[in-house]
Amino acid sequence: MMLQLVNLFEYESYASIQELSEEEQSLFELAEAQLEKAYAPYSNFYVGAAVLLNNEVVVPGSNQENASYPLCMCAERVALYSCSALYPEAIPLKIAVVATNRQSKISKPIPPCGACRQVILEYEQRFNSPIEILLKDDTGKYYKFSSARDLLPLAFDGSFLIK
């Protein structure tokens, strides 16, 4: 048997929001504001997102739950799908994601779920451009990943479907 390390990745971490660029701080502020617009009566897990497009527009999103859980929609997908609906030619450059569980503190970065990672990856491939993923935890630390591939190293993509 051979043990191999596959696709190691790097990320940056910051002790406070002041260490981020003004642009990134603004993205987090908008994502934080989206927490109040989230609809999460079942899980009490509130998520806000904000996507920066190459046309300098920022599009927000918040998670939307349903009693039938498979019908729920994550904040990341709400924001990205809104980008496509409103600005179909604009390229997503960055997405800031914040989340809170009103029942307990979370001391590590809260990453996008697997479905959202797959959707972010699809947008990266669609526009042939990585999307920087910005996260934070409840202790005030911030994290920056350069691409969805960092969070989804063995990703399924369109190359498997081409004949």
Secondary structure by P-SEA (a helix, b strand, c coil): ccccccccbbbbbbcccccccaaaaaaaaaaaaaccccccccccbbbbbbbbccccbbbbbbbbbcccccccccaaaaaaaaaaaccccccccbbbbbbbcccccccccccccaaaaaaaaaaaaaccbbbbbbbbcccbbbbbbcccccccccccccccccc
